[in-house]
């Protein structure tokens, strides 16, 4: 036992800084959850003599006429982001793996990975320019094809799909790298045996490559389901405007406006608490399903 502890001690020490940060920025702030059950007055302080009002903040939020639409927007946008965020990297990783020219493969990897390092502040400005209905390159190209100009960032019909598409474009390069790493762990002997048995390229992909990526796919799926109510505050905040609140307003931007702009701290905390409980339920359920159907366990 002592030998095992000494062997694993450096690993525990490496984890320690991350645990400290989690405690400081994730667990200690949980004390603020009490605000959701109070008529919070900032001047009295977090632990001051606040008025407790029970579930009134939650009932008030549920009675707001636009809350249902905000919740639907969040689920719609985040669901498509999660689904496409899994499918697109998997497909692209498989296609890249089939490339035999390493120079082309590395060049493509670098090109698709680059947007991941850019913040939404930078990408938001780029998208506003290229999607502009007046001088944007996208609408200029559509004009050459005889297609009417589209106000991607100002039309409620197009705005959610603009968010989904731009988010997948930004992040799928990272997922592709992860899946390519999983593919490199597959035993090459399996491909050789399949070749001897007469399997073509598509058979090898379906019966060897995809099953070899299964555990990574399950892991990322489990982790992503817990983010179902996180539709991307940074992205939406940098791209939306009042004219697309109907289709683009999500829970995080809703909380921002109610809590910081309208100073309704108790109501904003109630929405955040509601979102956290749902997310915990989703990730717990997805972890159970991962173990039930794929025998995957984190611990």
C-alpha contacts under 8 A as a table, 3 or more apart, distances in Angstrom:
res1	aa1	res2	aa2	distance
1	X	4	X	5.16
1	X	5	X	6.23
2	X	5	X	5.02
2	X	6	X	6.16
3	X	6	X	5.19
3	X	7	X	6.16
4	X	7	X	5.06
4	X	8	X	6.18
5	X	8	X	5.19
5	X	9	X	5.80
6	X	9	X	5.16
6	X	10	X	7.84
7	X	10	X	7.15
8	X	11	X	5.33
8	X	12	X	6.52
9	X	12	X	5.14
9	X	13	X	6.24
10	X	13	X	5.02
10	X	14	X	6.21
11	X	14	X	5.07
11	X	15	X	6.40
12	X	15	X	5.09
12	X	16	X	6.27
13	X	16	X	5.13
13	X	17	X	7.78
14	X	17	X	6.81
15	X	18	X	5.53
15	X	19	X	6.33
16	X	19	X	5.06
16	X	20	X	6.20
17	X	20	X	5.12
17	X	21	X	6.34
18	X	21	X	5.18
18	X	22	X	6.24
19	X	22	X	5.03
19	X	23	X	6.19
20	X	23	X	5.18
20	X	24	X	6.16
21	X	24	X	5.09
21	X	25	X	5.93
21	X	26	X	7.78
22	X	25	X	5.40
22	X	26	X	5.13
22	X	27	X	6.71
23	X	26	X	5.52
23	X	27	X	4.83
23	X	28	X	6.07
24	X	27	X	6.35
24	X	28	X	5.60
24	X	29	X	7.47
25	X	28	X	6.47
25	X	29	X	6.33
26	X	29	X	5.91
26	X	30	X	6.88
27	X	30	X	5.33
27	X	31	X	7.97
28	X	31	X	6.19
29	X	32	X	5.73
29	X	33	X	7.99
30	X	33	X	5.52
31	X	34	X	6.40
32	X	35	X	5.68
32	X	46	X	7.16
33	X	36	X	5.74
33	X	37	X	7.89
33	X	269	X	6.64
33	X	270	X	7.88
33	X	273	X	6.86
34	X	37	X	5.58
34	X	38	X	6.78
35	X	38	X	5.06
35	X	39	X	7.40
35	X	40	X	6.03
35	X	46	X	7.75
35	X	265	X	7.21
35	X	266	X	5.15
35	X	269	X	6.36
35	X	270	X	7.79
36	X	57	X	6.55
36	X	58	X	7.85
36	X	265	X	7.82
36	X	266	X	4.60
36	X	267	X	6.35
36	X	268	X	7.58
36	X	269	X	4.95
36	X	270	X	4.48
36	X	273	X	7.46
37	X	52	X	5.89
37	X	53	X	5.68
37	X	54	X	4.95
37	X	55	X	6.17
37	X	56	X	7.40
37	X	57	X	6.77
37	X	266	X	6.88
37	X	270	X	7.57
38	X	50	X	6.43
38	X	51	X	5.50
38	X	52	X	4.36
38	X	53	X	5.28
38	X	54	X	6.97
38	X	57	X	7.91
38	X	266	X	6.16
39	X	50	X	6.72
39	X	51	X	5.45
39	X	52	X	6.41
39	X	53	X	6.49
39	X	266	X	6.15
40	X	50	X	6.12
40	X	51	X	7.09
40	X	265	X	6.56
40	X	266	X	5.82
41	X	44	X	5.82
41	X	45	X	7.27
41	X	50	X	6.93
42	X	45	X	5.32
42	X	46	X	7.20
44	X	47	X	7.63
44	X	48	X	4.93
44	X	49	X	6.59
44	X	50	X	7.04
45	X	48	X	4.98
47	X	50	X	7.71
53	X	56	X	5.86
53	X	57	X	7.74
54	X	57	X	7.68
55	X	58	X	5.32
55	X	59	X	6.27
56	X	59	X	5.07
56	X	60	X	6.05
57	X	60	X	5.06
57	X	61	X	6.26
57	X	266	X	6.43
57	X	267	X	5.09
57	X	270	X	6.27
58	X	61	X	5.18
58	X	62	X	6.26
58	X	267	X	6.99
58	X	270	X	5.83
58	X	271	X	7.34
59	X	62	X	5.15
59	X	63	X	6.20
60	X	63	X	5.15
60	X	64	X	6.55
60	X	267	X	7.62
61	X	64	X	5.40
61	X	67	X	6.90
61	X	267	X	6.71
61	X	270	X	7.95
61	X	271	X	7.35
62	X	67	X	6.49
62	X	68	X	7.82
63	X	67	X	7.62
64	X	67	X	5.48
65	X	68	X	7.07
66	X	69	X	5.25
66	X	70	X	6.21
67	X	70	X	5.00
67	X	71	X	6.14
68	X	71	X	5.13
68	X	72	X	6.15
69	X	72	X	5.02
69	X	73	X	6.06
69	X	246	X	7.21
69	X	247	X	7.86
70	X	73	X	5.09
70	X	74	X	6.22
70	X	246	X	7.79
70	X	247	X	7.97
70	X	248	X	7.95
70	X	249	X	5.64
70	X	250	X	5.10
70	X	251	X	6.14
70	X	254	X	7.48
71	X	74	X	5.12
71	X	75	X	6.28
71	X	250	X	6.63
71	X	251	X	6.45
72	X	75	X	5.19
72	X	76	X	5.95
73	X	76	X	5.16
73	X	77	X	5.99
73	X	247	X	6.09
73	X	248	X	6.31
73	X	249	X	6.60
73	X	250	X	5.84
74	X	77	X	5.46
74	X	78	X	5.91
74	X	229	X	6.06
74	X	230	X	7.25
74	X	231	X	5.63
74	X	249	X	7.60
74	X	250	X	4.83
74	X	251	X	6.37
75	X	78	X	5.34
75	X	79	X	5.72
75	X	228	X	6.76
75	X	229	X	6.26
75	X	231	X	7.58
76	X	79	X	5.37
76	X	80	X	6.43
77	X	80	X	5.53
77	X	81	X	6.21
77	X	160	X	6.38
77	X	161	X	7.87
77	X	163	X	7.57
77	X	164	X	6.38
77	X	231	X	6.08
78	X	81	X	4.92
78	X	82	X	6.06
78	X	164	X	7.97
78	X	227	X	7.96
78	X	228	X	5.69
78	X	229	X	6.61
78	X	230	X	6.54
78	X	231	X	4.55
78	X	232	X	7.82
79	X	82	X	5.17
79	X	83	X	6.16
79	X	228	X	6.47
80	X	83	X	5.14
80	X	84	X	5.91
80	X	85	X	7.90
80	X	164	X	6.66
81	X	84	X	5.43
81	X	85	X	5.48
81	X	164	X	5.57
81	X	167	X	7.07
81	X	168	X	6.58
81	X	231	X	7.88
82	X	85	X	4.88
82	X	86	X	6.27
82	X	224	X	6.69
82	X	225	X	7.65
82	X	228	X	7.59
83	X	86	X	5.41
83	X	87	X	6.29
84	X	87	X	4.99
84	X	88	X	5.62
84	X	168	X	6.80
85	X	88	X	5.94
85	X	89	X	6.66
85	X	168	X	5.73
85	X	171	X	7.48
85	X	172	X	6.22
85	X	175	X	7.80
86	X	89	X	5.95
86	X	90	X	6.41
86	X	175	X	7.69
86	X	217	X	7.77
86	X	220	X	7.99
86	X	221	X	7.48
87	X	90	X	5.30
87	X	91	X	6.21
88	X	91	X	5.27
88	X	92	X	6.05
88	X	168	X	7.89
88	X	172	X	6.63
89	X	92	X	5.04
89	X	93	X	5.83
89	X	172	X	5.21
89	X	173	X	6.87
89	X	175	X	5.28
89	X	176	X	4.49
89	X	179	X	7.34
90	X	93	X	5.16
90	X	94	X	6.24
90	X	175	X	7.64
90	X	176	X	6.44
90	X	179	X	6.47
91	X	94	X	5.27
91	X	95	X	6.26
92	X	95	X	5.07
92	X	96	X	6.04
92	X	176	X	6.40
93	X	96	X	5.10
93	X	97	X	6.04
93	X	176	X	5.01
93	X	177	X	7.26
93	X	179	X	6.02
93	X	180	X	5.49
94	X	97	X	5.08
94	X	98	X	6.50
94	X	180	X	7.58
94	X	205	X	7.52
94	X	209	X	7.61
95	X	98	X	5.24
95	X	99	X	6.87
96	X	99	X	5.30
96	X	105	X	6.29
97	X	100	X	7.81
97	X	180	X	7.02
97	X	183	X	7.85
99	X	102	X	7.38
99	X	104	X	7.93
99	X	105	X	6.44
100	X	105	X	7.79
101	X	104	X	5.57
101	X	105	X	6.23
102	X	105	X	4.88
102	X	106	X	6.02
103	X	106	X	5.37
103	X	107	X	6.14
104	X	107	X	5.08
104	X	108	X	6.12
105	X	108	X	5.30
105	X	109	X	6.19
106	X	109	X	4.97
106	X	110	X	6.16
107	X	110	X	5.24
107	X	111	X	6.23
108	X	111	X	5.06
108	X	112	X	6.20
109	X	112	X	5.47
109	X	113	X	5.99
109	X	173	X	7.15
109	X	177	X	7.59
110	X	113	X	5.15
110	X	114	X	6.12
111	X	114	X	5.58
112	X	115	X	6.75
112	X	172	X	7.56
112	X	173	X	4.85
113	X	116	X	5.70
113	X	117	X	7.61
113	X	171	X	7.76
113	X	172	X	7.74
113	X	173	X	4.30
113	X	174	X	5.90
114	X	117	X	5.81
114	X	118	X	7.35
114	X	173	X	7.68
115	X	118	X	5.32
115	X	169	X	7.72
115	X	170	X	5.05
115	X	171	X	7.27
115	X	173	X	7.88
116	X	119	X	7.82
116	X	170	X	5.23
116	X	171	X	5.37
116	X	173	X	6.91
116	X	174	X	6.72
118	X	122	X	6.41
118	X	123	X	6.61
119	X	122	X	5.47
119	X	123	X	6.27
120	X	123	X	4.77
120	X	124	X	5.27
120	X	234	X	6.11
120	X	235	X	5.53
120	X	238	X	6.84
121	X	124	X	5.17
121	X	125	X	6.49
121	X	234	X	7.76
121	X	235	X	7.93
121	X	238	X	6.33
122	X	125	X	5.40
122	X	126	X	6.47
123	X	126	X	4.93
123	X	127	X	6.03
124	X	127	X	5.16
124	X	128	X	6.10
124	X	235	X	7.17
124	X	238	X	5.72
124	X	239	X	5.98
125	X	128	X	5.15
125	X	129	X	6.37
126	X	129	X	5.27
126	X	130	X	6.27
127	X	130	X	5.20
127	X	131	X	5.68
128	X	131	X	5.43
128	X	132	X	5.80
128	X	153	X	7.57
128	X	239	X	7.49
129	X	132	X	5.37
129	X	135	X	7.54
129	X	136	X	5.62
129	X	137	X	8.00
130	X	135	X	7.62
130	X	136	X	4.18
130	X	137	X	5.07
130	X	138	X	5.97
131	X	136	X	4.94
131	X	137	X	6.80
131	X	138	X	5.72
131	X	139	X	6.62
131	X	151	X	7.46
131	X	152	X	6.42
131	X	153	X	7.51
132	X	135	X	5.73
132	X	136	X	4.31
132	X	137	X	7.78
132	X	138	X	7.86
132	X	139	X	7.11
132	X	151	X	6.91
132	X	152	X	7.70
133	X	136	X	5.94
133	X	139	X	5.85
133	X	149	X	5.93
133	X	150	X	6.16
133	X	151	X	5.47
133	X	152	X	7.89
134	X	139	X	7.67
135	X	139	X	7.46
135	X	140	X	6.95
136	X	139	X	5.57
136	X	140	X	6.13
137	X	140	X	4.88
137	X	141	X	6.18
138	X	141	X	5.21
138	X	142	X	6.32
139	X	142	X	4.85
139	X	143	X	6.03
139	X	149	X	5.48
139	X	150	X	6.69
140	X	143	X	5.07
140	X	144	X	6.55
141	X	144	X	5.17
141	X	145	X	6.67
142	X	145	X	5.13
142	X	146	X	6.38
142	X	147	X	5.10
142	X	148	X	6.98
142	X	149	X	6.81
143	X	146	X	4.97
143	X	147	X	5.38
143	X	148	X	6.39
143	X	149	X	6.72
144	X	147	X	7.49
150	X	155	X	7.90
151	X	154	X	5.25
151	X	155	X	5.57
151	X	158	X	7.62
152	X	155	X	5.87
152	X	158	X	5.36
152	X	159	X	5.55
152	X	162	X	6.45
153	X	158	X	7.29
153	X	159	X	5.31
153	X	162	X	7.34
153	X	239	X	6.86
153	X	240	X	6.75
153	X	244	X	7.69
154	X	158	X	7.92
154	X	159	X	6.69
154	X	240	X	7.78
154	X	241	X	7.40
154	X	243	X	6.35
154	X	244	X	5.97
155	X	158	X	5.47
155	X	159	X	5.83
155	X	243	X	7.69
155	X	244	X	6.48
156	X	159	X	5.36
156	X	160	X	7.33
156	X	243	X	7.74
156	X	244	X	5.26
156	X	246	X	6.77
156	X	247	X	5.35
156	X	248	X	7.49
157	X	160	X	7.25
157	X	247	X	7.52
158	X	161	X	5.59
158	X	162	X	6.18
159	X	162	X	4.99
159	X	163	X	6.32
159	X	244	X	7.12
159	X	247	X	7.03
159	X	248	X	6.69
160	X	163	X	5.12
160	X	164	X	6.31
160	X	247	X	6.41
160	X	248	X	5.99
161	X	164	X	4.96
161	X	165	X	5.96
162	X	165	X	5.26
162	X	166	X	6.01
163	X	166	X	5.40
163	X	167	X	6.05
163	X	235	X	7.52
163	X	236	X	7.31
164	X	167	X	5.28
164	X	168	X	6.26
165	X	168	X	5.29
165	X	169	X	6.16
166	X	169	X	5.00
166	X	170	X	6.14
167	X	170	X	5.12
167	X	171	X	6.22
167	X	235	X	7.85
168	X	171	X	5.34
168	X	172	X	5.50
169	X	172	X	5.87
169	X	173	X	7.69
170	X	173	X	7.15
171	X	174	X	5.70
171	X	175	X	6.91
172	X	175	X	5.09
172	X	176	X	6.06
173	X	176	X	5.01
173	X	177	X	6.42
174	X	177	X	5.30
174	X	178	X	6.52
175	X	178	X	5.07
175	X	179	X	6.28
176	X	179	X	5.22
176	X	180	X	6.05
177	X	180	X	5.07
177	X	181	X	6.21
178	X	181	X	5.18
178	X	182	X	6.48
179	X	182	X	4.90
179	X	183	X	6.23
179	X	213	X	6.82
179	X	216	X	7.22
180	X	183	X	4.96
180	X	184	X	6.35
181	X	184	X	5.24
181	X	185	X	6.82
182	X	185	X	5.37
182	X	186	X	7.20
182	X	212	X	7.31
182	X	213	X	5.71
182	X	216	X	6.90
183	X	186	X	5.48
183	X	209	X	6.55
183	X	212	X	6.68
183	X	213	X	6.32
185	X	212	X	7.98
186	X	190	X	7.90
186	X	209	X	7.46
186	X	212	X	5.99
187	X	190	X	5.78
187	X	191	X	7.69
188	X	191	X	5.39
188	X	192	X	6.52
189	X	192	X	4.96
189	X	193	X	6.07
190	X	193	X	5.15
190	X	194	X	6.14
190	X	208	X	7.19
191	X	194	X	4.99
191	X	195	X	6.13
191	X	204	X	6.70
191	X	208	X	7.37
192	X	195	X	5.07
192	X	196	X	6.34
193	X	196	X	5.14
193	X	197	X	6.29
194	X	197	X	4.99
194	X	198	X	6.36
194	X	199	X	5.32
194	X	204	X	6.79
195	X	198	X	5.09
195	X	199	X	5.35
195	X	200	X	7.17
196	X	199	X	7.53
199	X	202	X	7.97
199	X	203	X	5.63
199	X	204	X	6.38
200	X	203	X	5.34
200	X	204	X	6.39
201	X	204	X	5.20
201	X	205	X	6.35
202	X	205	X	5.06
202	X	206	X	6.17
203	X	206	X	5.16
203	X	207	X	5.90
203	X	208	X	7.89
204	X	207	X	5.37
204	X	208	X	5.28
204	X	209	X	6.54
205	X	208	X	5.58
205	X	209	X	4.64
205	X	210	X	6.05
206	X	209	X	6.27
206	X	210	X	5.61
206	X	211	X	7.43
207	X	210	X	6.57
207	X	211	X	6.36
208	X	211	X	5.53
208	X	212	X	5.91
209	X	212	X	5.10
209	X	213	X	6.42
210	X	213	X	5.21
210	X	214	X	6.41
211	X	214	X	5.00
212	X	215	X	7.52
213	X	216	X	5.57
213	X	217	X	6.15
214	X	217	X	5.05
214	X	218	X	6.11
215	X	218	X	5.09
215	X	219	X	6.13
215	X	294	X	7.79
215	X	296	X	7.14
216	X	219	X	5.03
216	X	220	X	6.18
217	X	220	X	5.36
217	X	221	X	6.00
218	X	221	X	5.03
218	X	222	X	6.07
218	X	290	X	6.55
218	X	294	X	7.58
218	X	296	X	7.57
219	X	222	X	5.23
219	X	223	X	6.28
219	X	296	X	7.85
220	X	223	X	5.11
220	X	224	X	5.93
221	X	224	X	5.11
221	X	225	X	6.16
222	X	225	X	5.48
222	X	226	X	7.09
222	X	283	X	6.46
222	X	286	X	5.38
222	X	287	X	5.92
222	X	290	X	7.08
223	X	226	X	5.79
223	X	227	X	7.38
223	X	283	X	6.92
224	X	227	X	5.25
224	X	228	X	6.97
225	X	228	X	5.29
225	X	279	X	7.88
225	X	282	X	6.29
225	X	283	X	5.84
225	X	286	X	6.81
226	X	229	X	7.76
226	X	279	X	4.96
226	X	280	X	6.59
226	X	281	X	8.00
226	X	282	X	5.49
226	X	283	X	4.36
227	X	230	X	5.06
227	X	231	X	7.80
227	X	279	X	6.50
228	X	231	X	7.10
228	X	279	X	6.93
228	X	282	X	7.97
229	X	251	X	7.57
229	X	275	X	6.66
229	X	279	X	6.82
230	X	233	X	7.42
230	X	251	X	7.88
230	X	252	X	7.44
231	X	250	X	6.88
231	X	252	X	7.94
232	X	235	X	5.54
232	X	236	X	6.27
232	X	252	X	7.90
233	X	236	X	5.30
233	X	237	X	5.75
233	X	250	X	7.87
233	X	252	X	5.74
233	X	253	X	6.32
234	X	237	X	5.32
234	X	238	X	6.23
235	X	238	X	5.42
235	X	239	X	6.27
236	X	239	X	5.17
236	X	240	X	5.53
236	X	248	X	7.18
236	X	249	X	7.76
236	X	253	X	7.66
237	X	240	X	5.85
237	X	253	X	6.76
240	X	244	X	6.35
240	X	245	X	7.35
240	X	248	X	6.73
240	X	249	X	7.93
241	X	244	X	5.71
241	X	245	X	6.67
242	X	245	X	5.19
243	X	246	X	7.48
244	X	247	X	5.64
244	X	248	X	5.61
244	X	249	X	7.39
245	X	248	X	5.09
245	X	249	X	4.68
246	X	249	X	6.36
249	X	253	X	6.27
249	X	254	X	6.56
250	X	253	X	5.53
250	X	254	X	5.97
251	X	254	X	4.89
251	X	255	X	6.05
251	X	271	X	7.60
252	X	255	X	5.13
252	X	256	X	6.22
253	X	256	X	4.86
253	X	257	X	6.26
254	X	257	X	5.37
254	X	258	X	6.22
255	X	258	X	5.17
255	X	259	X	5.60
255	X	260	X	7.85
255	X	268	X	4.99
255	X	269	X	7.83
255	X	271	X	6.83
255	X	272	X	7.29
256	X	259	X	5.35
256	X	260	X	5.47
256	X	261	X	6.91
256	X	268	X	7.58
257	X	260	X	5.71
257	X	261	X	4.85
257	X	262	X	6.22
258	X	261	X	5.91
258	X	262	X	4.89
258	X	263	X	6.34
258	X	264	X	5.63
258	X	265	X	7.45
258	X	267	X	7.33
258	X	268	X	5.91
259	X	262	X	5.81
259	X	263	X	4.83
259	X	264	X	4.87
259	X	265	X	4.81
259	X	266	X	7.81
259	X	267	X	7.20
259	X	268	X	4.90
259	X	269	X	7.73
260	X	263	X	5.17
260	X	264	X	7.48
260	X	265	X	7.53
264	X	267	X	5.56
264	X	268	X	6.28
265	X	268	X	5.15
265	X	269	X	6.07
266	X	269	X	5.16
266	X	270	X	6.16
267	X	270	X	5.03
267	X	271	X	6.45
268	X	271	X	5.25
268	X	272	X	6.33
269	X	272	X	4.96
269	X	273	X	6.00
270	X	273	X	5.06
270	X	274	X	6.11
271	X	274	X	5.07
271	X	275	X	6.18
272	X	275	X	5.08
272	X	276	X	6.19
273	X	276	X	5.07
273	X	277	X	6.27
274	X	277	X	5.35
274	X	278	X	6.39
275	X	278	X	5.28
275	X	279	X	6.16
276	X	279	X	5.05
276	X	280	X	6.12
277	X	280	X	5.16
277	X	281	X	6.26
278	X	281	X	5.11
278	X	282	X	6.20
279	X	282	X	5.08
279	X	283	X	6.19
280	X	283	X	5.36
280	X	284	X	6.06
281	X	284	X	5.21
281	X	285	X	6.10
282	X	285	X	5.13
282	X	286	X	6.06
283	X	286	X	5.02
283	X	287	X	6.02
284	X	287	X	5.17
284	X	288	X	6.32
285	X	288	X	5.12
285	X	289	X	6.28
286	X	289	X	5.04
286	X	290	X	6.04
287	X	290	X	5.03
287	X	291	X	6.34
287	X	297	X	7.78
288	X	291	X	5.26
288	X	292	X	6.00
289	X	292	X	4.81
289	X	293	X	5.93
289	X	294	X	7.77
290	X	293	X	5.59
290	X	294	X	5.28
290	X	295	X	6.40
290	X	296	X	5.53
290	X	297	X	7.57
291	X	294	X	5.48
291	X	295	X	4.16
291	X	296	X	4.58
291	X	297	X	5.92
292	X	295	X	5.86
292	X	296	X	7.90
